Amino acid sequence: MSKWKCNNCETINDSGCHICEVCEACAPYISKFECDSSDISNPLMCSWEAENISRLFVQLNDELPIEVIDNKYFFDSKRNCIIRLIAENEITRITYEYPIVISKPRIDYFEVNKINVYVDEKVEVKWKVSNAETIYLNDIKVLKEGSLILEAGILDIEIKALNSSGNAQKRISLKRFSIPKINFSSDKKKIKSSDNIGVLLNWSVTYEKWVILKYNGKEEICKHRGEQRVYPKETTSYTLDVIGLDGERHFFKQINIEVLPEATIKFDVDKEYVFPNIPFTLKWETENAKKVTLNGNDVDLIGREIFDDGIQKETKYTLCVTDDFEVKKKEIVVKMLPLPRIESLVVPMPNIEKNINMTVNLNIPNIAIDLLSCDLQKVGLNVEAKVVEGINAPPKVELKSDLEELNYWNKIKKNIKNLFNRQ
């Protein structure tokens, strides 16, 4: 409030007096003035209480005065300023001046989702700032309120808020941990169900707080480096649970050991010895096999093959069975059985030479036929062999001769029959 001149008596009155010292006329008077400068992001408001006023003008800094009717006024200002209230009545005109000091910035909250983080983790930061003209987050200009995902590797996060009255700032320091390095291996990935040697597990861990080996519902606390032989009876998962240096985050490495059955093979032939062109059948049956071949050709896991035309020479058949571990082989050799031939018989008889025709019906198993010989003159003998179905039927021999009436021929005939007709 400045000194004022009374229009009634032209007396100059002191600024602290609103009643004329001479004529006691009342000057316009501002009894109360308030202004909230705590949030410059919104328009500021000033208000007042006035007495003996006929007109009132408001002036912001050096701008032109504005006449107002209400007892409040809104204005934008990010910096310290001056509000002047110019009050008039018929006695005088008085200017009241009020400095507006902007409040310092205020950081309402500034936080991260975690303090202990690993080098591969990103961090979320949230903030809210009041009464700031400019806000920086790690030197990046940001809004007064928001959130941001910061890349991995940042150790310190700082927020700084500024206005004309000062600044406010806060810093958060993160504690970063190295990720555990886990080496976890086994000497086998799968074993046979009959295996009694087991599997050797081996591990080495760094940047860890604890190491736990888990399998089949069991948990064993281990050293950071070690090995263990295990004997799974069925397919089993072995998990190395490593707790990091923060004591909270878990890191896992898993090994699956498969326990699988071996392949089994049954491979048979109905005839191991055959005559030329005689049919025979190969049969096979496998279990737990992935692939089966017969002499290099893919075949079913269970099957048979009939050789209707037989073979002309000894032949080998190889059945190869592949399982999860190896290729197993089983061989069958089908051998040829030679037809019997009787070149001649030497029999005791007079100096007589005769040809004797003989028909032999044969189906001979695996036997050897010995020829007869004696110290007599030769008697020519022709033999015709015919194969009869049925492997168990012994050969039948019929002998016909013009020498039937001779006793020595009957003896020869008997001996030959015994040879071919023996059980």
Secondary structure, DSSP 4 states (H G I P E B T S, - for coil): ---EE-TTT--EE-TT--B-TTT-PBPPEEEEEEEE-S-TTS-EEEEEEEES-SEEEEEETTSPPEE-SSSEEEE--SS-EEEEEEEE-SS-EEEEEEEEPPPPPEEEEEEES-SEEETT--EEEEEEEES-SEEEETTEE--SEEEEEEPTT--EEEEEEEETTEEEEEEEE-EEEPPPEEEEEES-SEEETT--S-EEEEEEEES-SEEEEEETTEEEEE-SEEEEEE--SS-EEEEEEEE-TTSS-EEEEEEEEEEEPPPEEEEEES-SEE-TT--EEEEEEEES-SEEEETTEEE-SEEEEEETT--SS-EEEEEEEE-SS-EEEEEEEEEE-PPP----EE---SS----EEEEEEE---S---PPP--SS-EE-EEEEEEE-S-TTPPPEEEE--TTTTSHHHHHHHHHHHHHHH--
